Amino acid sequence: MAQQLPFRFGSEVYTWFMNNDGQTYHNQLGHMVEVIAEAGFTGIQPIYSWMGDLQDADRLEAKLKEQGIELAALSLAMDWNGTEESEKEREEADQAIRLLQRFPGAILCTVQKPSGRHDLNARRRNLVNIVNSVSRRAMEKGVPCSFHPNSPHTSITRTEEDYSVILEALDSAATGWTPDVGHIINGGMNPLAKMEEYASLINHVHYKDWDGEPEFALMGKGKIDLLSITQWLKDRGYNGWIVCEDEGKEALQDPDAVTLHDGRWIKKELVPRIK
């Protein structure tokens, strides 16, 4: 990706885990690292609970060095349905934080697993308190954090009201926000407008495309104006990661091919059009 840009492009691994809740690709993070590197990405964002043997920092570091890519971020996807973290949730979060201490600059990306929109006001408040607590612990260890909303119908981080309530209550000294452009539009909002509204919180970005049929599309085949969003990020000097998390239906059959497609599309179709 030849043009000198202030940001870098990486890839998430959820593309592989759409199939059979990740069981098909159990303990194959090393393979994902290889495909992501082949696609031309310079960073990877694994999901902590699905890392298999590469939860070991030495093994992970060796594999990343072998393929010449960096750990851009680590997704910590938890239930977080109590008034505070459970003992098990806290233990897993602290393990992820310890791993990230080996990779300075890599972001702890906090994500709540969708489980229904009941007791919405209380559950949004509890989620913010937990995310802030995890993020403060990470910050104390030198690990930057970013909160990632999502848009399934059972998510409490889906709608414009959810965004207002949650983003405005985040401890901005401890965590930023990861706008996922596909989840934003899937929740009925304009991605660029929402990013402009909360620009000061952005410290990590996720790309996926969307066509509303019923939801996500292969990168470049949907309705999101990824060029305008990327141009806006460049113009405002955003210097973090843009991580592709493709959830197009093609990923159910061939996540390797989807990831390679995304790398080619960014290099040949997106980057050359950025001014």
N, C-alpha and C positions, 0 to 999 in steps of 0.2 A: 504494500500500500504506500506508493511512492511519495505522494504529496505530504509536505511537512504540516501536520495539524497539531493543535495543542492537546488533543485527546488521543486515546488509543482504543482499538477495538478488541474485545475479547468475546468469549462464548460461554454461556451457561451450559449445564449438562442436563437440564430438565427435558431437553429434546429426546434424550434416550429413555427417560423414566416415565414418559407418557404411556408406554406400552407395559401393561401388566404391573403397574405400580412399581416399576423398576426391577422386578424380579428377573426379567429376561436378560438384563445387563448387570446383574449382581456382581460386585467386586471386579468391574471392568473399567474403573476410572483410568487406569493406565492406557487402555485402548482409546478412551475419549481424549486424553491428552494428545495422543499421536494424531488423531483425526483433526482436532482443533488446530494443532500446529501445521498440519498439511494444508488446512484451509486458509492459512495465512494470518490467523489471529495471533496476537502476541500475549494474550492472557486467558485465563480460565477461571470460572466460578463454579466450584463443586458445591454439592449439598452435603453438609457435615454428616448427617445420619446415613448417607449412602456412599461413603468414601471407601468402605472396605479396608483392605490392607494399607491403603495410602492415607489413612488417618494417622499413621506413623510419620512424624515430621521428617525423619531421615529419608525414608523411602519416597515421600512426596517431593522433597527437595531434589533428590537424585533424578527422579523421573522428569521433573520440570526442567532441570538443567540439561538432561539428555535431549529434550525436544526444543530447547531454547525459548520457552515461554515462561510467563510469570504467574503467580497466584494473584489474580486481580482482587478477588473477594471470596468469601465463604458464606453460603446461605445457611442460616440457622432457622430451620422451619419447625415450629413448635405449636402445640395445642393452645397453651396459655389461656385456659378457660376458667381458672380460679381467680380469686381476689389477689393472689400473689403467686409467684412461681412455686411449683411443687419441688420437693427435695430432688427428685429425679431430673426435672427440668433445669433446676439451678446447676446441678452437677454437670449435665451435658453442655450447658452454656459455658461454664467455666472451663471445661475441656476444650471447647472450640476456641475460646479466648487464648488459652495456653498454646494451642497449635499456631494461632495467628501471630503470636509473639515471635515466632521463628521467621516470619515473613513480613518485615517492616513495611508499612504502607498498605498492606492488604486489608480490605474492609470486612468487618462483620456485618452482614446484611440480614437483618432480622425480619422474619416473615411469620405471620400467624396462619396455621392451617385452617381453612374454612370449616365451620361446623354448625352453621345456622345463625339466623338473625333474631333469635329470641333474646329477651332482656337486653335490648340493644344499648340503651343509655349506660347501664351499669357495666356491660361487657366492654364497651368502647373505653370507658374510664379505666377499667381494670387493665386492659391491654396497654394503654398509654403508660400507666404506672409501671407495668412489668418491663416494657421496652425501655423506658427511661432508666429503670434500675439495672438492667443488663448492660445498657450502653454506658452508664456511669462506671460500672465495674470494669468494663473493657477499656474505657478511657484512662482509668487509673493505671492500667497495664500498658498504656501506649498504643492501644488498638483502636483505630477509627471505626465508626459505626454509621449505618444508614438503614432507615426503615423502608420496607418494600410492601406497599399495599397490593392486594390482588382483587380479582373481580368475579369469581364464581358466585352464583346466586345465594350461596350459603355463607358468603364472606361478610364480615362486619366492616370491611375497609373498601367497599365497592362504590358507593354513591358520592355525589358532590357533598351532601351533608356529612357523610362519614369522613371525607377528606378534611372538611373544615374543622370538625370536632377534634380529629386525631392529630392532624399536622400542626394545628395551632397550639396543641397541648404538649407537643414533644419538647424535651429539654434540648434546645438547639446548641447548647454548650457541649452536649454529650453525643448527639446523633444528628445526622442529616437525613435527607429523604431521597429515595430512589424512585423517580418517576418511571414507571413502565408504561410506555406509550400505548401498547395494546390493551393493557388492563384499564387505562384511563378512558379510552374510547369505548371499551366494552361496558364501562359503567355509565355511559351516557354523557361523557364530557369531551371537550376539545383538548387534545393532548398539549398542543403548544400554548393555548390560553392558560391551562392549569399550570404548566411549567413556568410561564411568565408570572403568574400570581404568586407562586411560592419559590421563585428563583433563588432566593437567599438560602434556602434549605438544601438545594441540590448539590450532592457530592458524589453521586453515582447514578448511572442511567441504564435502563434496560430497553432494548428494542425488540419488538415483535410486530408483525403486520396483522391486519384485521379486515375482514370483509363482511362480517355480520351474517355469515351463511353456515352455521349459526354464529361462529365467533372468529377464530383466528385463521390466517392465511400464510402461505409460504412467503418468506421475505421478498418484497418487491412486487408481489402479486395481489396485494390488498389495496385498501383505500386510505391508508395513513400517509400523509405527506412527509415522509422521512427526510427528504431533501431539505425542506424548509426548517424542520426541527434541527437537523444537523447544522445547517447554516447559522441558525440562531445560536446554537451552542458555541460554534466557532467565533461568531461575532462578539459574544460576551466573554470570550476567553476561558471557557470551561476547559479544565486541564485534567479531568479525571478519566475514568473508563466509560466507554459505551459497550455494554455487554449484550450480545444477541441471545435471546431465549426463544427460539422459534418453536411455536406450537401449532404450525400448520399440520393438516391431517396427514400429509406425506411422511411426517416423522414417525407415525405409528408403524409404517412398513420399513422405512430405511432412514434412520436418524443420521447415519454417516453421510449419505448423499445429501440430506438437507443441510447439514453443517458445511459440507464442501460447497454447496450452492450458495449459502449465505456469504461465505468468504469471497467467492468469485463475484457475487452481486455487489458487495461493498467495494471491492477493488475496481471493478470495471464499470459499474453503473452509478454508484453513489459518490465516491471520492472524486472522480474527474469532474463532477458537476458542482462541486463546492467552490465558491469564489474566495 
